[in-house]
Amino acid sequence: MHVRRKLVVGNWKMNGSLAQLAELAPIAAATRAASGVDVAICPPFTLIAPAVARSGGIPIGGQDCHHESAGAHTGNVSAGMLKEVGARLVVVGHSERRAEQGESDEIVRRKAEAALALGLQTIVCIGESETERAEGRALDCCSAQLGASIPELSGEAELVIAYEPIWAIGTGRVASCDDVREVHALIRRLLVERFGDAGRRVRILYGGSVRGDNAAELFAVDDVDGALVGGASLTAEGLVPIIEAAAHS
């Protein structure tokens, strides 16, 4: 049996300021007090370097990266650029980027390959829409996204999967524990089928309106190895209870 440490990642999305980096100190203190829990924060690109300086040891990451190392890609940031300013992880394939920037599974996979090749912990997001859930196609959707979005495992960089049902992101709605259990079990099975024993070591996060008052219940579900947290991660008041719930799960 593989014992996987819980991982709580805060995704600030297009929020935050230099003043808001003051939240990192109490988050770092809570992390040091939480046995067996890894915590990371992914602020906007403009805050990565100052966040690294004020992180108190918490890994800082990017919310995206380009699949090329350099070139004529105005407005984009490469995995190497993230690493140069101190980022240690990156999120790719978030549903908001898939929807707003039209990112395909192939593009997400290429981004993940670029990030892993440079040693960044890489979180690949998948998840079904409300229509796909209502039509009974959630498992098929997640299976297809997973298969096409994740690269082969190689090197020492860690691949992480985040299951985020699109209809639960920022809505206050949370998937039922039974639904989460079903999808995470599917992801685990597919990872083991593809990667063998290494697939049992990949951490699978749940994301979608995770808060301090529902985190413990979610962390108790089999194969939920942590959370990708949006709005609740913007303050220590919101994130610390989730870290504490992870420590006690």
MIDOSE-1310 file (N, C-alpha, C; in nm, 2 decimals, decimal comma, always signed):
residues 249
mhvr	+0,08/-0,12/+0,00/+0,00/+0,00/+0,00/+0,09/+0,13/+0,00; +0,06/+0,22/-0,09/+0,13/+0,34/-0,09/+0,07/+0,45/+0,00; +0,15/+0,51/+0,08/+0,10/+0,62/+0,17/+0,14/+0,75/+0,10; +0,04/+0,82/+0,06/+0,06/+0,95/-0,01/+0,03/+1,06/+0,08
rklv	+0,12/+1,15/+0,09/+0,10/+1,27/+0,17/-0,01/+1,36/+0,11; -0,09/+1,42/+0,20/-0,19/+1,51/+0,15/-0,12/+1,63/+0,09; -0,18/+1,69/-0,02/-0,13/+1,80/-0,08/-0,24/+1,91/-0,10; -0,22/+2,03/-0,05/-0,32/+2,13/-0,06/-0,26/+2,25/-0,14
vgnw	-0,31/+2,28/-0,25/-0,26/+2,38/-0,34/-0,36/+2,49/-0,35; -0,32/+2,62/-0,33/-0,40/+2,73/-0,34/-0,38/+2,79/-0,48; -0,49/+2,81/-0,55/-0,49/+2,87/-0,69/-0,55/+3,01/-0,67; -0,47/+3,11/-0,68/-0,53/+3,25/-0,66/-0,60/+3,30/-0,78
kmng	-0,58/+3,24/-0,89/-0,64/+3,28/-1,02/-0,60/+3,43/-1,05; -0,69/+3,51/-1,10/-0,65/+3,65/-1,13/-0,69/+3,74/-1,02; -0,63/+3,70/-0,90/-0,65/+3,78/-0,78/-0,52/+3,80/-0,71; -0,52/+3,90/-0,62/-0,40/+3,91/-0,54/-0,32/+4,04/-0,56
slaq	-0,24/+4,08/-0,47/-0,16/+4,20/-0,48/-0,04/+4,18/-0,39; +0,06/+4,27/-0,40/+0,17/+4,26/-0,31/+0,13/+4,26/-0,16; +0,03/+4,35/-0,13/-0,01/+4,35/+0,01/-0,07/+4,22/+0,05; -0,13/+4,15/-0,04/-0,19/+4,02/+0,00/-0,09/+3,91/+0,03
lael	+0,03/+3,93/-0,01/+0,14/+3,83/+0,03/+0,16/+3,82/+0,18; +0,10/+3,91/+0,25/+0,11/+3,90/+0,40/+0,04/+3,78/+0,45; -0,06/+3,72/+0,37/-0,13/+3,60/+0,41/-0,04/+3,48/+0,41; +0,08/+3,49/+0,34/+0,16/+3,37/+0,33/+0,23/+3,33/+0,47
apia	+0,25/+3,43/+0,55/+0,32/+3,40/+0,68/+0,23/+3,31/+0,77; +0,10/+3,34/+0,79/+0,02/+3,25/+0,87/-0,01/+3,12/+0,80; -0,01/+3,12/+0,67/-0,03/+2,99/+0,60/+0,10/+2,90/+0,62; +0,21/+2,96/+0,61/+0,34/+2,89/+0,64/+0,35/+2,83/+0,78
aatr	+0,30/+2,91/+0,87/+0,30/+2,87/+1,01/+0,21/+2,75/+1,03; +0,09/+2,75/+0,97/+0,00/+2,64/+0,98/+0,05/+2,52/+0,91; +0,13/+2,54/+0,80/+0,19/+2,43/+0,73/+0,29/+2,36/+0,81; +0,37/+2,44/+0,88/+0,48/+2,38/+0,97/+0,42/+2,30/+1,08
aasg	+0,30/+2,34/+1,13/+0,23/+2,27/+1,24/+0,15/+2,15/+1,19; +0,13/+2,13/+1,06/+0,05/+2,03/+1,00/+0,13/+1,91/+0,96; +0,13/+1,80/+1,04/+0,21/+1,69/+1,01/+0,16/+1,61/+0,88; +0,25/+1,58/+0,79/+0,21/+1,50/+0,68/+0,13/+1,57/+0,57
vdva	+0,14/+1,70/+0,56/+0,07/+1,78/+0,46/+0,17/+1,87/+0,39; +0,16/+1,86/+0,25/+0,23/+1,96/+0,17/+0,14/+2,07/+0,13; +0,19/+2,19/+0,12/+0,11/+2,31/+0,09/+0,18/+2,39/-0,02; +0,11/+2,44/-0,12/+0,17/+2,53/-0,22/+0,07/+2,63/-0,26
icpp	+0,12/+2,74/-0,30/+0,04/+2,85/-0,35/+0,08/+2,89/-0,49; -0,02/+2,91/-0,58/+0,00/+2,95/-0,71/-0,07/+3,09/-0,73; +0,01/+3,20/-0,72/-0,04/+3,33/-0,74/-0,03/+3,37/-0,89; -0,08/+3,49/-0,92/-0,06/+3,54/-1,06/+0,09/+3,55/-1,09
ftli	+0,13/+3,55/-1,22/+0,27/+3,55/-1,26/+0,34/+3,67/-1,20; +0,27/+3,79/-1,19/+0,34/+3,91/-1,14/+0,38/+3,89/-0,99; +0,32/+3,80/-0,92/+0,35/+3,79/-0,78/+0,44/+3,67/-0,74; +0,48/+3,59/-0,84/+0,56/+3,47/-0,81/+0,69/+3,50/-0,74
apav	+0,77/+3,59/-0,80/+0,90/+3,62/-0,75/+0,89/+3,68/-0,60; +0,81/+3,78/-0,58/+0,80/+3,83/-0,44/+0,73/+3,73/-0,35; +0,65/+3,64/-0,40/+0,59/+3,54/-0,31/+0,70/+3,44/-0,27; +0,79/+3,41/-0,36/+0,90/+3,32/-0,33/+0,98/+3,38/-0,21
arsg	+1,00/+3,51/-0,22/+1,08/+3,57/-0,12/+1,01/+3,58/+0,02; +0,88/+3,57/+0,02/+0,81/+3,59/+0,14/+0,73/+3,46/+0,18; +0,76/+3,35/+0,12/+0,68/+3,23/+0,13/+0,70/+3,15/+0,26; +0,80/+3,18/+0,34/+0,82/+3,10/+0,46/+0,85/+2,96/+0,43
gipi	+0,90/+2,92/+0,31/+0,93/+2,79/+0,28/+0,82/+2,72/+0,20; +0,70/+2,78/+0,18/+0,59/+2,72/+0,10/+0,63/+2,72/-0,04; +0,62/+2,61/-0,12/+0,65/+2,61/-0,26/+0,55/+2,71/-0,33; +0,60/+2,79/-0,42/+0,52/+2,88/-0,50/+0,52/+2,83/-0,65
ggqd	+0,41/+2,84/-0,71/+0,40/+2,79/-0,85/+0,32/+2,88/-0,94; +0,32/+2,85/-1,07/+0,25/+2,92/-1,17/+0,12/+2,86/-1,20; +0,03/+2,93/-1,26/-0,11/+2,89/-1,29/-0,11/+2,83/-1,44; +0,00/+2,84/-1,51/+0,00/+2,80/-1,65/+0,15/+2,81/-1,70
chhe	+0,18/+2,75/-1,81/+0,30/+2,77/-1,88/+0,28/+2,74/-2,02; +0,37/+2,79/-2,11/+0,36/+2,76/-2,25/+0,44/+2,63/-2,27; +0,40/+2,56/-2,38/+0,47/+2,43/-2,41/+0,61/+2,45/-2,48; +0,63/+2,57/-2,53/+0,76/+2,60/-2,59/+0,85/+2,67/-2,49
saga	+0,98/+2,65/-2,51/+1,08/+2,71/-2,42/+1,10/+2,86/-2,44; +1,07/+2,91/-2,56/+1,09/+3,05/-2,59/+1,03/+3,07/-2,73; +1,02/+3,20/-2,77/+0,97/+3,23/-2,90/+0,87/+3,34/-2,91; +0,80/+3,35/-3,02/+0,71/+3,46/-3,05/+0,57/+3,42/-3,00
htgn	+0,56/+3,43/-2,86/+0,43/+3,39/-2,80/+0,39/+3,50/-2,70; +0,35/+3,61/-2,75/+0,32/+3,73/-2,67/+0,22/+3,70/-2,56; +0,26/+3,74/-2,44/+0,17/+3,72/-2,33/+0,19/+3,59/-2,26; +0,27/+3,50/-2,31/+0,29/+3,37/-2,25/+0,42/+3,36/-2,17
vsag	+0,43/+3,26/-2,08/+0,54/+3,24/-1,99/+0,58/+3,09/-2,01; +0,71/+3,07/-2,02/+0,76/+2,93/-2,03/+0,78/+2,87/-1,90; +0,79/+2,73/-1,90/+0,82/+2,66/-1,77/+0,96/+2,70/-1,72; +1,05/+2,73/-1,81/+1,19/+2,77/-1,77/+1,18/+2,91/-1,70
mlke	+1,10/+3,00/-1,75/+1,09/+3,13/-1,69/+1,03/+3,12/-1,55; +0,93/+3,03/-1,53/+0,88/+3,01/-1,40/+0,99/+2,95/-1,30; +1,06/+2,86/-1,35/+1,16/+2,80/-1,27/+1,27/+2,90/-1,23; +1,31/+2,99/-1,32/+1,41/+3,09/-1,30/+1,38/+3,18/-1,19
vgar	+1,25/+3,21/-1,17/+1,21/+3,31/-1,06/+1,17/+3,24/-0,94; +1,19/+3,10/-0,93/+1,18/+3,03/-0,81/+1,05/+2,94/-0,80; +0,97/+2,94/-0,90/+0,85/+2,85/-0,90/+0,90/+2,70/-0,89; +0,82/+2,63/-0,82/+0,85/+2,48/-0,80/+0,74/+2,39/-0,86
lvvv	+0,63/+2,45/-0,90/+0,52/+2,37/-0,96/+0,45/+2,46/-1,05; +0,36/+2,39/-1,13/+0,27/+2,47/-1,22/+0,14/+2,39/-1,24; +0,03/+2,46/-1,26/-0,10/+2,40/-1,29/-0,12/+2,42/-1,44; -0,16/+2,31/-1,50/-0,19/+2,31/-1,65/-0,33/+2,25/-1,67
ghse	-0,40/+2,30/-1,77/-0,53/+2,24/-1,81/-0,64/+2,27/-1,73; -0,63/+2,38/-1,65/-0,75/+2,42/-1,57/-0,87/+2,45/-1,66; -0,99/+2,41/-1,62/-1,10/+2,42/-1,70/-1,13/+2,57/-1,75; -1,09/+2,66/-1,67/-1,10/+2,80/-1,71/-1,01/+2,84/-1,83
rrae	-0,90/+2,78/-1,83/-0,81/+2,80/-1,95/-0,86/+2,71/-2,07; -0,91/+2,60/-2,04/-0,96/+2,52/-2,15/-1,08/+2,59/-2,22; -1,16/+2,65/-2,14/-1,28/+2,72/-2,19/-1,24/+2,86/-2,25; -1,17/+2,94/-2,17/-1,15/+3,08/-2,21/-1,04/+3,09/-2,32
qges	-0,94/+3,00/-2,31/-0,83/+3,01/-2,41/-0,83/+2,89/-2,51; -0,94/+2,81/-2,51/-0,96/+2,71/-2,60/-0,85/+2,60/-2,60; -0,79/+2,57/-2,49/-0,68/+2,48/-2,48/-0,73/+2,33/-2,50; -0,67/+2,26/-2,59/-0,71/+2,12/-2,61/-0,63/+2,03/-2,52
deiv	-0,67/+1,90/-2,52/-0,60/+1,80/-2,44/-0,45/+1,79/-2,49; -0,43/+1,80/-2,62/-0,30/+1,79/-2,67/-0,21/+1,91/-2,62; -0,26/+2,03/-2,62/-0,19/+2,14/-2,57/-0,16/+2,13/-2,43; -0,25/+2,08/-2,35/-0,23/+2,06/-2,21/-0,12/+1,95/-2,19
rrka	-0,12/+1,85/-2,26/-0,02/+1,74/-2,25/+0,12/+1,80/-2,28; +0,13/+1,88/-2,39/+0,26/+1,94/-2,43/+0,31/+2,03/-2,32; +0,22/+2,11/-2,25/+0,26/+2,19/-2,14/+0,31/+2,11/-2,03; +0,24/+2,00/-2,00/+0,28/+1,91/-1,89/+0,42/+1,85/-1,92
eaal	+0,44/+1,81/-2,04/+0,57/+1,76/-2,08/+0,68/+1,86/-2,06; +0,65/+1,98/-2,10/+0,76/+2,09/-2,08/+0,79/+2,11/-1,94; +0,69/+2,12/-1,85/+0,71/+2,15/-1,71/+0,78/+2,03/-1,64; +0,74/+1,91/-1,67/+0,80/+1,79/-1,61/+0,95/+1,78/-1,65
algl	+0,97/+1,81/-1,77/+1,11/+1,80/-1,82/+1,21/+1,90/-1,75; +1,15/+2,01/-1,70/+1,23/+2,10/-1,62/+1,23/+2,08/-1,47; +1,17/+1,97/-1,43/+1,17/+1,94/-1,29/+1,06/+2,01/-1,21; +0,96/+2,07/-1,27/+0,85/+2,13/-1,20/+0,74/+2,03/-1,16
qtiv	+0,70/+2,03/-1,04/+0,58/+1,95/-1,00/+0,47/+2,00/-1,09; +0,39/+1,91/-1,16/+0,30/+1,95/-1,26/+0,16/+1,89/-1,22; +0,06/+1,98/-1,21/-0,07/+1,95/-1,17/-0,16/+1,96/-1,30; -0,21/+1,84/-1,35/-0,29/+1,84/-1,47/-0,44/+1,83/-1,42
cige	-0,52/+1,93/-1,47/-0,66/+1,93/-1,43/-0,75/+1,87/-1,54; -0,85/+1,79/-1,49/-0,95/+1,74/-1,57/-1,09/+1,76/-1,50; -1,20/+1,74/-1,58/-1,33/+1,75/-1,51/-1,44/+1,77/-1,61; -1,56/+1,73/-1,58/-1,67/+1,73/-1,67/-1,76/+1,85/-1,65
sete	-1,83/+1,89/-1,75/-1,92/+2,00/-1,74/-2,05/+1,96/-1,68; -2,14/+2,05/-1,64/-2,27/+2,02/-1,59/-2,35/+1,94/-1,68; -2,35/+1,97/-1,81/-2,42/+1,89/-1,91/-2,37/+1,75/-1,92; -2,24/+1,73/-1,92/-2,19/+1,60/-1,93/-2,22/+1,52/-1,81
raeg	-2,22/+1,58/-1,69/-2,27/+1,51/-1,57/-2,41/+1,47/-1,58; -2,50/+1,56/-1,62/-2,64/+1,54/-1,63/-2,68/+1,43/-1,73; -2,60/+1,42/-1,83/-2,62/+1,32/-1,94/-2,55/+1,18/-1,91; -2,49/+1,17/-1,79/-2,43/+1,05/-1,75/-2,30/+1,02/-1,82
rald	-2,23/+1,13/-1,87/-2,11/+1,11/-1,94/-1,98/+1,15/-1,86; -2,00/+1,18/-1,73/-1,89/+1,23/-1,66/-1,77/+1,14/-1,66; -1,79/+1,01/-1,64/-1,67/+0,92/-1,64/-1,61/+0,91/-1,77; -1,69/+0,90/-1,88/-1,63/+0,90/-2,01/-1,55/+1,02/-2,04
ccsa	-1,60/+1,14/-2,00/-1,53/+1,27/-2,02/-1,40/+1,27/-1,95; -1,40/+1,23/-1,82/-1,28/+1,23/-1,74/-1,18/+1,13/-1,79; -1,22/+1,02/-1,84/-1,13/+0,92/-1,89/-1,06/+0,97/-2,02; -1,14/+1,03/-2,10/-1,08/+1,08/-2,23/-0,98/+1,19/-2,20
qlga	-1,02/+1,28/-2,12/-0,93/+1,39/-2,08/-0,80/+1,34/-2,02; -0,81/+1,25/-1,93/-0,70/+1,20/-1,86/-0,60/+1,13/-1,96; -0,66/+1,05/-2,05/-0,58/+0,97/-2,14/-0,50/+1,06/-2,24; -0,57/+1,17/-2,28/-0,51/+1,26/-2,38/-0,42/+1,38/-2,32
sipe	-0,44/+1,41/-2,19/-0,38/+1,52/-2,13/-0,25/+1,50/-2,05; -0,23/+1,37/-2,01/-0,11/+1,35/-1,93/+0,00/+1,28/-2,01; +0,12/+1,32/-1,99/+0,23/+1,27/-2,06/+0,28/+1,14/-1,99; +0,38/+1,08/-2,05/+0,45/+0,96/-1,99/+0,53/+1,01/-1,87
lsge	+0,54/+0,92/-1,77/+0,62/+0,95/-1,65/+0,76/+0,93/-1,68; +0,84/+1,03/-1,65/+0,99/+1,02/-1,67/+1,06/+1,12/-1,58; +1,18/+1,09/-1,54/+1,25/+1,18/-1,45/+1,20/+1,18/-1,31; +1,24/+1,28/-1,24/+1,21/+1,29/-1,09/+1,09/+1,38/-1,06
aelv	+1,05/+1,46/-1,16/+0,94/+1,56/-1,13/+0,81/+1,49/-1,11; +0,73/+1,54/-1,02/+0,61/+1,47/-0,98/+0,49/+1,52/-1,06; +0,41/+1,42/-1,11/+0,28/+1,45/-1,18/+0,17/+1,43/-1,08; +0,08/+1,53/-1,08/-0,03/+1,53/-0,99/-0,16/+1,55/-1,08
iaye	-0,27/+1,48/-1,05/-0,39/+1,50/-1,12/-0,49/+1,57/-1,03; -0,56/+1,67/-1,08/-0,67/+1,74/-1,01/-0,80/+1,72/-1,08; -0,89/+1,65/-1,01/-1,03/+1,64/-1,06/-1,11/+1,76/-1,02; -1,16/+1,84/-1,11/-1,24/+1,95/-1,08/-1,36/+1,95/-1,17
piwa	-1,47/+1,91/-1,12/-1,60/+1,92/-1,20/-1,63/+2,06/-1,23; -1,64/+2,10/-1,35/-1,65/+2,24/-1,39/-1,77/+2,31/-1,32; -1,88/+2,24/-1,30/-1,99/+2,30/-1,25/-1,98/+2,33/-1,10; -1,87/+2,28/-1,04/-1,85/+2,31/-0,89/-1,74/+2,41/-0,87
igtg	-1,68/+2,46/-0,97/-1,57/+2,56/-0,96/-1,63/+2,70/-0,93; -1,61/+2,75/-0,82/-1,65/+2,89/-0,79/-1,80/+2,91/-0,77; -1,87/+2,80/-0,76/-2,02/+2,81/-0,76/-2,07/+2,79/-0,62; -1,99/+2,73/-0,53/-2,04/+2,70/-0,40/-2,09/+2,55/-0,39
rvas	-2,11/+2,50/-0,51/-2,16/+2,36/-0,52/-2,04/+2,26/-0,51; -2,06/+2,15/-0,44/-1,96/+2,05/-0,43/-2,01/+1,92/-0,47; -1,93/+1,85/-0,54/-1,97/+1,71/-0,58/-1,99/+1,63/-0,46; -2,09/+1,53/-0,47/-2,11/+1,45/-0,35/-1,99/+1,35/-0,33
cddv	-1,98/+1,31/-0,21/-1,87/+1,22/-0,18/-1,87/+1,09/-0,27; -1,99/+1,04/-0,30/-2,01/+0,93/-0,38/-1,96/+0,96/-0,53; -1,99/+1,08/-0,58/-1,94/+1,11/-0,71/-1,79/+1,13/-0,71; -1,74/+1,19/-0,61/-1,59/+1,21/-0,60/-1,52/+1,08/-0,59
revh	-1,58/+0,99/-0,51/-1,52/+0,85/-0,49/-1,52/+0,78/-0,63; -1,62/+0,79/-0,70/-1,64/+0,72/-0,83/-1,53/+0,77/-0,93; -1,52/+0,90/-0,94/-1,43/+0,96/-1,04/-1,28/+0,93/-1,00; -1,25/+0,95/-0,87/-1,11/+0,93/-0,82/-1,07/+0,78/-0,84
alir	-1,17/+0,69/-0,82/-1,14/+0,55/-0,84/-1,11/+0,52/-0,98; -1,18/+0,59/-1,07/-1,16/+0,57/-1,21/-1,02/+0,62/-1,25; -0,99/+0,74/-1,20/-0,85/+0,80/-1,23/-0,74/+0,71/-1,18; -0,76/+0,66/-1,06/-0,66/+0,57/-1,00/-0,64/+0,44/-1,09
rllv	-0,75/+0,38/-1,13/-0,75/+0,26/-1,21/-0,68/+0,29/-1,34; -0,71/+0,40/-1,41/-0,65/+0,44/-1,53/-0,50/+0,47/-1,52; -0,46/+0,53/-1,41/-0,32/+0,56/-1,39/-0,24/+0,43/-1,37; -0,30/+0,33/-1,29/-0,23/+0,21/-1,27/-0,22/+0,12/-1,40
erfg	-0,33/+0,13/-1,48/-0,33/+0,06/-1,60/-0,22/+0,11/-1,70; -0,20/+0,24/-1,69/-0,10/+0,30/-1,78/+0,04/+0,30/-1,73; +0,06/+0,32/-1,60/+0,19/+0,34/-1,54/+0,23/+0,23/-1,45; +0,15/+0,13/-1,43/+0,18/+0,02/-1,33/+0,19/+0,07/-1,19
dagr	+0,28/+0,02/-1,11/+0,29/+0,06/-0,97/+0,31/+0,21/-0,95; +0,38/+0,27/-1,05/+0,40/+0,42/-1,04/+0,27/+0,49/-1,04; +0,17/+0,44/-1,10/+0,04/+0,50/-1,10/-0,03/+0,51/-0,96; +0,02/+0,43/-0,87/-0,03/+0,43/-0,73/+0,03/+0,54/-0,65
rvri	+0,14/+0,59/-0,70/+0,21/+0,70/-0,63/+0,16/+0,84/-0,67; +0,09/+0,85/-0,78/+0,04/+0,98/-0,83/-0,07/+1,03/-0,74; -0,05/+1,15/-0,69/-0,16/+1,21/-0,60/-0,27/+1,27/-0,69; -0,39/+1,25/-0,64/-0,51/+1,29/-0,70/-0,58/+1,39/-0,61
lygg	-0,60/+1,51/-0,66/-0,66/+1,62/-0,58/-0,80/+1,64/-0,62; -0,89/+1,69/-0,53/-1,02/+1,73/-0,57/-1,03/+1,88/-0,56; -1,09/+1,94/-0,66/-1,11/+2,08/-0,66/-1,25/+2,12/-0,70; -1,30/+2,23/-0,64/-1,44/+2,27/-0,67/-1,51/+2,31/-0,54
svrg	-1,50/+2,44/-0,51/-1,56/+2,50/-0,39/-1,52/+2,43/-0,26; -1,39/+2,39/-0,25/-1,34/+2,33/-0,13/-1,33/+2,44/-0,02; -1,38/+2,41/+0,10/-1,38/+2,51/+0,21/-1,34/+2,44/+0,34; -1,32/+2,51/+0,44/-1,29/+2,46/+0,57/-1,40/+2,37/+0,63
dnaa	-1,53/+2,40/+0,59/-1,64/+2,32/+0,64/-1,67/+2,20/+0,57; -1,61/+2,17/+0,45/-1,64/+2,05/+0,38/-1,51/+1,97/+0,35; -1,39/+2,02/+0,39/-1,27/+1,96/+0,35/-1,25/+1,82/+0,42; -1,28/+1,81/+0,54/-1,26/+1,69/+0,62/-1,34/+1,57/+0,55
elfa	-1,46/+1,60/+0,51/-1,55/+1,50/+0,45/-1,49/+1,46/+0,32; -1,44/+1,55/+0,24/-1,38/+1,52/+0,11/-1,25/+1,44/+0,13; -1,16/+1,48/+0,23/-1,04/+1,41/+0,25/-1,05/+1,27/+0,30; -1,17/+1,24/+0,35/-1,20/+1,10/+0,40/-1,23/+1,00/+0,29
vddv	-1,25/+1,06/+0,17/-1,29/+0,97/+0,05/-1,16/+0,90/+0,00; -1,17/+0,78/-0,03/-1,06/+0,70/-0,09/-1,00/+0,77/-0,21; -0,87/+0,77/-0,22/-0,80/+0,83/-0,33/-0,81/+0,98/-0,35; -0,87/+1,05/-0,25/-0,86/+1,20/-0,24/-0,73/+1,23/-0,16
dgal	-0,63/+1,27/-0,24/-0,50/+1,30/-0,17/-0,47/+1,44/-0,14; -0,58/+1,52/-0,15/-0,56/+1,66/-0,12/-0,66/+1,75/-0,20; -0,63/+1,88/-0,21/-0,73/+1,97/-0,28/-0,66/+2,07/-0,36; -0,72/+2,11/-0,47/-0,68/+2,23/-0,54/-0,79/+2,34/-0,50
vgga	-0,75/+2,44/-0,43/-0,84/+2,53/-0,37/-0,84/+2,67/-0,44; -0,95/+2,72/-0,47/-0,96/+2,85/-0,54/-0,98/+2,96/-0,44; -1,11/+3,01/-0,43/-1,14/+3,13/-0,35/-1,10/+3,12/-0,20; -1,11/+3,00/-0,14/-1,08/+2,99/+0,00/-0,93/+3,00/+0,03
slta	-0,84/+3,00/-0,08/-0,70/+3,00/-0,06/-0,65/+3,15/-0,06; -0,73/+3,24/-0,08/-0,69/+3,38/-0,09/-0,65/+3,44/+0,04; -0,70/+3,38/+0,15/-0,66/+3,43/+0,29/-0,62/+3,31/+0,37; -0,54/+3,34/+0,47/-0,51/+3,24/+0,57/-0,63/+3,19/+0,64
eglv	-0,72/+3,28/+0,67/-0,85/+3,24/+0,74/-0,92/+3,14/+0,66; -0,92/+3,14/+0,53/-0,99/+3,04/+0,45/-0,91/+2,92/+0,43; -0,78/+2,93/+0,41/-0,70/+2,81/+0,38/-0,65/+2,73/+0,50; -0,62/+2,79/+0,61/-0,57/+2,72/+0,72/-0,66/+2,61/+0,77
piie	-0,80/+2,63/+0,78/-0,88/+2,52/+0,82/-0,88/+2,40/+0,72; -0,85/+2,42/+0,60/-0,84/+2,31/+0,50/-0,71/+2,24/+0,52; -0,60/+2,31/+0,55/-0,47/+2,25/+0,59/-0,49/+2,16/+0,71; -0,55/+2,22/+0,81/-0,57/+2,14/+0,94/-0,66/+2,02/+0,91
aaah	-0,76/+2,03/+0,83/-0,84/+1,91/+0,80/-0,76/+1,80/+0,73; -0,67/+1,85/+0,64/-0,58/+1,75/+0,57/-0,49/+1,68/+0,67; -0,44/+1,76/+0,77/-0,35/+1,70/+0,87/-0,42/+1,59/+0,96; -0,55/+1,60/+0,97/-0,62/+1,51/+1,06/-0,69/+1,40/+0,98
s	-0,67/+1,40/+0,85/-0,74/+1,30/+0,77/-0,66/+1,17/+0,76
